[in-house]
Amino acid sequence: QVHLMESGGGLVQPGGSLRLSCAASKNTVNFYSWSWYRQAPGKERELVARIFTAGRTNYADSVKGRFSISRDKATNIIYLKMDSLRPEDAGVYYCDTQEDPFGTDVWGQGTQVTVSS
């Protein structure tokens, strides 16, 4: 089973940028989808961005135009570039992947993002 590990979280001021990384333990080039979710204290986990095998992407309305998901097939790393960060973007960000459309979700351990002045 593939394992995922996120990195790149931290403290950033409003308006700043961060790039999160999600490293997979094995070749995932043919996996169905990779996603970034986030969970703020007291709130449900929500989908932030998703990229599919063919490269199609989906974004939550709240991050469109500010966040960008991408993947490096050679290194099996998924990225989430976050610009113009807002306090409401804070939370634990989780990486997720599915090997096929009906497969089990595989989650990373999460990385904390704090947006504060």
Contacts in CASP RR format, 6 or more apart in sequence:
PFRMAT RR
TARGET T0000
AUTHOR 0000-0000-0000
METHOD contacts of the structure
MODEL  1
QVHLMESGGGLVQPGGSLRLSCAASKNTVNFYSWSWYRQAPGKERELVAR
IFTAGRTNYADSVKGRFSISRDKATNIIYLKMDSLRPEDAGVYYCDTQED
PFGTDVWGQGTQVTVSS
1 106 0 8 1.000
2 24 0 8 1.000
2 25 0 8 1.000
2 26 0 8 1.000
2 28 0 8 1.000
2 31 0 8 1.000
2 97 0 8 1.000
2 99 0 8 1.000
2 106 0 8 1.000
3 24 0 8 1.000
3 25 0 8 1.000
3 106 0 8 1.000
3 108 0 8 1.000
4 22 0 8 1.000
4 23 0 8 1.000
4 24 0 8 1.000
4 25 0 8 1.000
4 95 0 8 1.000
4 96 0 8 1.000
4 97 0 8 1.000
4 106 0 8 1.000
4 107 0 8 1.000
4 108 0 8 1.000
5 22 0 8 1.000
5 23 0 8 1.000
5 25 0 8 1.000
5 108 0 8 1.000
5 109 0 8 1.000
6 20 0 8 1.000
6 21 0 8 1.000
6 22 0 8 1.000
6 93 0 8 1.000
6 94 0 8 1.000
6 95 0 8 1.000
6 108 0 8 1.000
6 109 0 8 1.000
6 110 0 8 1.000
6 111 0 8 1.000
7 20 0 8 1.000
7 21 0 8 1.000
7 22 0 8 1.000
7 23 0 8 1.000
7 111 0 8 1.000
8 18 0 8 1.000
8 19 0 8 1.000
8 20 0 8 1.000
8 21 0 8 1.000
8 111 0 8 1.000
9 18 0 8 1.000
9 20 0 8 1.000
9 93 0 8 1.000
9 111 0 8 1.000
9 112 0 8 1.000
9 113 0 8 1.000
10 18 0 8 1.000
10 111 0 8 1.000
10 112 0 8 1.000
10 113 0 8 1.000
10 114 0 8 1.000
11 114 0 8 1.000
11 115 0 8 1.000
11 116 0 8 1.000
12 18 0 8 1.000
12 85 0 8 1.000
12 113 0 8 1.000
12 114 0 8 1.000
12 115 0 8 1.000
13 85 0 8 1.000
13 115 0 8 1.000
13 116 0 8 1.000
13 117 0 8 1.000
14 85 0 8 1.000
14 86 0 8 1.000
14 87 0 8 1.000
14 115 0 8 1.000
14 116 0 8 1.000
14 117 0 8 1.000
15 83 0 8 1.000
15 84 0 8 1.000
15 85 0 8 1.000
15 86 0 8 1.000
15 115 0 8 1.000
16 83 0 8 1.000
16 84 0 8 1.000
16 85 0 8 1.000
16 115 0 8 1.000
17 81 0 8 1.000
17 82 0 8 1.000
17 83 0 8 1.000
17 84 0 8 1.000
17 85 0 8 1.000
18 81 0 8 1.000
18 82 0 8 1.000
18 85 0 8 1.000
18 113 0 8 1.000
19 79 0 8 1.000
19 80 0 8 1.000
19 81 0 8 1.000
19 82 0 8 1.000
20 36 0 8 1.000
20 79 0 8 1.000
20 80 0 8 1.000
20 82 0 8 1.000
20 93 0 8 1.000
20 95 0 8 1.000
20 111 0 8 1.000
20 113 0 8 1.000
21 77 0 8 1.000
21 78 0 8 1.000
21 79 0 8 1.000
22 34 0 8 1.000
22 36 0 8 1.000
22 77 0 8 1.000
22 78 0 8 1.000
22 79 0 8 1.000
22 80 0 8 1.000
22 95 0 8 1.000
22 108 0 8 1.000
23 75 0 8 1.000
23 76 0 8 1.000
23 77 0 8 1.000
24 76 0 8 1.000
24 77 0 8 1.000
24 78 0 8 1.000
24 97 0 8 1.000
26 76 0 8 1.000
27 76 0 8 1.000
28 34 0 8 1.000
28 76 0 8 1.000
28 97 0 8 1.000
28 99 0 8 1.000
29 73 0 8 1.000
29 76 0 8 1.000
30 53 0 8 1.000
31 53 0 8 1.000
31 97 0 8 1.000
31 98 0 8 1.000
31 99 0 8 1.000
31 100 0 8 1.000
32 52 0 8 1.000
32 53 0 8 1.000
32 98 0 8 1.000
32 99 0 8 1.000
32 100 0 8 1.000
32 101 0 8 1.000
32 103 0 8 1.000
33 50 0 8 1.000
33 51 0 8 1.000
33 52 0 8 1.000
33 53 0 8 1.000
33 97 0 8 1.000
33 98 0 8 1.000
33 101 0 8 1.000
34 50 0 8 1.000
34 51 0 8 1.000
34 69 0 8 1.000
34 71 0 8 1.000
34 78 0 8 1.000
34 95 0 8 1.000
34 96 0 8 1.000
34 97 0 8 1.000
35 47 0 8 1.000
35 48 0 8 1.000
35 49 0 8 1.000
35 50 0 8 1.000
35 51 0 8 1.000
35 95 0 8 1.000
35 96 0 8 1.000
35 97 0 8 1.000
36 47 0 8 1.000
36 48 0 8 1.000
36 49 0 8 1.000
36 50 0 8 1.000
36 69 0 8 1.000
36 78 0 8 1.000
36 80 0 8 1.000
36 93 0 8 1.000
36 94 0 8 1.000
36 95 0 8 1.000
36 96 0 8 1.000
37 45 0 8 1.000
37 46 0 8 1.000
37 47 0 8 1.000
37 48 0 8 1.000
37 93 0 8 1.000
37 94 0 8 1.000
37 96 0 8 1.000
38 45 0 8 1.000
38 46 0 8 1.000
38 48 0 8 1.000
38 89 0 8 1.000
38 91 0 8 1.000
38 92 0 8 1.000
38 93 0 8 1.000
38 94 0 8 1.000
38 113 0 8 1.000
39 45 0 8 1.000
39 46 0 8 1.000
39 91 0 8 1.000
39 92 0 8 1.000
39 94 0 8 1.000
40 88 0 8 1.000
40 90 0 8 1.000
40 91 0 8 1.000
41 91 0 8 1.000
45 94 0 8 1.000
46 60 0 8 1.000
47 58 0 8 1.000
47 60 0 8 1.000
48 59 0 8 1.000
48 60 0 8 1.000
48 63 0 8 1.000
48 67 0 8 1.000
48 80 0 8 1.000
48 93 0 8 1.000
49 57 0 8 1.000
49 58 0 8 1.000
49 59 0 8 1.000
49 60 0 8 1.000
49 63 0 8 1.000
49 67 0 8 1.000
49 68 0 8 1.000
49 69 0 8 1.000
49 80 0 8 1.000
50 57 0 8 1.000
50 58 0 8 1.000
50 59 0 8 1.000
50 69 0 8 1.000
51 57 0 8 1.000
51 69 0 8 1.000
51 70 0 8 1.000
51 71 0 8 1.000
51 78 0 8 1.000
57 69 0 8 1.000
59 65 0 8 1.000
59 67 0 8 1.000
59 69 0 8 1.000
62 88 0 8 1.000
63 82 0 8 1.000
63 89 0 8 1.000
66 82 0 8 1.000
66 83 0 8 1.000
66 84 0 8 1.000
66 85 0 8 1.000
67 80 0 8 1.000
67 81 0 8 1.000
67 82 0 8 1.000
67 83 0 8 1.000
68 79 0 8 1.000
68 80 0 8 1.000
68 81 0 8 1.000
68 83 0 8 1.000
69 78 0 8 1.000
69 79 0 8 1.000
69 80 0 8 1.000
69 81 0 8 1.000
70 78 0 8 1.000
70 79 0 8 1.000
70 81 0 8 1.000
71 77 0 8 1.000
71 78 0 8 1.000
71 79 0 8 1.000
72 78 0 8 1.000
72 79 0 8 1.000
78 95 0 8 1.000
78 97 0 8 1.000
80 93 0 8 1.000
82 89 0 8 1.000
82 113 0 8 1.000
85 113 0 8 1.000
85 115 0 8 1.000
86 115 0 8 1.000
87 115 0 8 1.000
87 116 0 8 1.000
88 115 0 8 1.000
89 113 0 8 1.000
89 115 0 8 1.000
90 113 0 8 1.000
90 114 0 8 1.000
90 115 0 8 1.000
90 116 0 8 1.000
91 112 0 8 1.000
91 113 0 8 1.000
91 114 0 8 1.000
92 110 0 8 1.000
92 111 0 8 1.000
92 112 0 8 1.000
92 113 0 8 1.000
93 110 0 8 1.000
93 111 0 8 1.000
93 112 0 8 1.000
93 113 0 8 1.000
94 107 0 8 1.000
94 108 0 8 1.000
94 109 0 8 1.000
94 110 0 8 1.000
95 107 0 8 1.000
95 108 0 8 1.000
95 110 0 8 1.000
96 105 0 8 1.000
96 106 0 8 1.000
96 107 0 8 1.000
96 108 0 8 1.000
97 105 0 8 1.000
97 106 0 8 1.000
98 104 0 8 1.000
98 105 0 8 1.000
98 106 0 8 1.000
99 106 0 8 1.000
END
